[in-house]
Amino acid sequence: MNAKKVYPNYFWFVPLLIYTMIFIIPSILGLLYSFTNWTIYSSSKTFCGLDNYKNLLGDSLFRMGFRNTIIFTIFTTAAKAVIGFALALALNAKIPTKNALRTIYYLPAIFSSLIVGVVFRSILMPKTGLLNTFLGVLSPGLAANDWLGQPSTAMAAVIFVEIWRGAGYCMVLFLAGLQGISSEYYEAATIDGAGGWQKFKSITAPLMMPTLNTVISLSIIGGLKVFDIVIALTKGGPGLSTEVLSTTVYKYLGNGAMGTGSAANMCLTVFVVIVFAVVNYGLGRMEVDQ
């Protein structure tokens, strides 16, 4: 489309209609259904008020999903931000292979989460997996770990896979932020006798806050909404050790509890919005203009 051409006002109607059909209407219906006792075993949708929300608070499946979602989000967000920033700093330097290394570290981010989950499920197999085979060379006692089959290690394994998949994407965002900082700041600091740490503390860190805000916000939203990587690796098991809010909603709906599933989905949506708003506001106040 020609950016200089003035298009008729009715051009906005079709995008608005599509957006309304695929987002607004389903969201409103989900909210309405969350106040009913609708199940697939009954055609009636009787109003039940806040009963679904009250029942969720006492449901161990929902409470464990909420707890695991928080744990997953905190660890993956922190690790991806730290590792991504470290890689960006290292690969922003003038080294011969930086372009190849950037590509290698970014590659996991372009793979489907389901494919990554299937591959790592094979790698983490207790007897024939690549990881246990490697560990068995170092020590025979380490060769039989069921990383995804034990409650004590399953969540850690899922978190590790997500960090491996997402750190490269954060690296690219941080690289864009680093390259957007004018070299004049560093030249002036060098003239004033500032060292490497002083440049980082006074120039790099403050000017990278907008990028950090973006990385943290995207990572938090992705962590709170995580679904496919968990389904591919553990399906929420063993037991409820890797259950997250999205898989909880999936199981409610899969069992036919449409009202309860809609209520759980509304809780997830509101929670994501609140956390994003708080984090974005807090980090936004720390941003500085170049």
Secondary structure, 3 states (H helix, E strand, C coil): CCCCCCCCHHHHHHHHHHHHHHHHHHHHHHHHHCCECCECCECCCCECCCHHHHHHHCCHHHHHHHHHHHHHHHHHHHHHHHHHHHHHHHHCCCCCCHHHHHHHHHHHHHCCHHHHHHHHHHHCCCCCCHHHHHHHHHCHHHCCCCCCCCHHHHHHHHHHHHHHHHHHHHHHHHHHHHHCCCHHHHHHHHHCCCCHHHHHHHHHHHHCHHHHHHHHHHHHHHHHCCCHHHHHHCCCCCCCCCCCHHHHHHHHHHCCCHHHHHHHHHHHHHHHHHHHHHHHHHHHCCCCCC
